[in-house]
Amino acid sequence: MKTKHEKKREAIRHAAAEFMARESNYTSLITVTNVHLAPRGDLATILITVLPEDKEKEALEFTSRQGGALRDFISK
């Protein structure tokens, strides 16, 4: 049985993956691989992989720019 913490982590992972699929420009594949939650559950670190590897810098810039929009999307 999943704990509340695990359910929250999975919900954030799923929402972040959906956001990346909708908002990316499709020059690279951005995959949400995991989410680390703080013990209180108020801070999440989203882990991603990028293919091809030479597009990693652009993908990280994209995720940094879209941070606020991602937070809004997840909170809804």
PECOR-V381591 format. One record per residue. N is the residue number from 0. RES is the residue in one small letter. PHI is phi in radians with two decimals (NA if undefined). PSI is psi as a letter, one per 20 degrees, with the letter a starting at -180 (999 if undefined). NEAR is the number of other C-alpha atoms within 8 Angstrom. Layout:
n res phi psi near
N RES PHI PSI NEAR
N RES PHI PSI NEAR
This chain:
n res phi psi near
0 m NA p 2
1 k -1.37 q 5
2 t -1.44 r 6
3 k -1.05 h 6
4 h -1.09 g 8
5 e -1.16 h 8
6 k -1.12 g 9
7 k -1.13 g 8
8 r -1.07 g 11
9 e -1.16 h 9
10 a -1.13 g 8
11 i -1.15 g 10
12 r -1.05 g 13
13 h -1.13 g 8
14 a -1.14 g 10
15 a -1.13 h 12
16 a -1.13 g 10
17 e -1.11 g 8
18 f -1.08 g 10
19 m -1.08 h 10
20 a -1.14 h 8
21 r -1.30 g 6
22 e -1.69 i 6
23 s -1.27 q 9
24 n -1.62 j 5
25 y 1.13 j 5
26 t -1.45 i 6
27 s -2.57 r 10
28 l -1.69 o 9
29 i -1.88 o 12
30 t -2.04 p 9
31 v -1.42 o 11
32 t -1.71 h 9
33 n -2.88 r 8
34 v -2.34 p 12
35 h -1.83 p 9
36 l -1.83 q 12
37 a -1.15 q 8
38 p -0.93 h 5
39 r -1.40 i 6
40 g 1.42 j 8
41 d -1.72 i 7
42 l -2.42 p 7
43 a -2.13 p 9
44 t -1.95 p 7
45 i -1.73 p 11
46 l -1.71 p 9
47 i -2.28 r 9
48 t -2.13 q 9
49 v -2.27 p 12
50 l -2.24 p 10
51 p -1.23 q 8
52 e -1.08 h 6
53 d -1.26 i 6
54 k -1.71 j 11
55 e -1.06 g 10
56 k -1.04 g 7
57 e -1.11 h 7
58 a -1.16 h 11
59 l -1.17 h 8
60 e -1.12 g 8
61 f -1.04 g 9
62 t -1.15 h 8
63 s -1.16 g 7
64 r -1.12 h 7
65 q -1.60 j 8
66 g -0.96 g 8
67 g -1.14 g 7
68 a -1.14 h 7
69 l -1.14 g 10
70 r -1.05 g 8
71 d -1.09 g 8
72 f -1.09 g 9
73 i -1.19 h 9
74 s -1.20 h 5
75 k -1.38 999 4
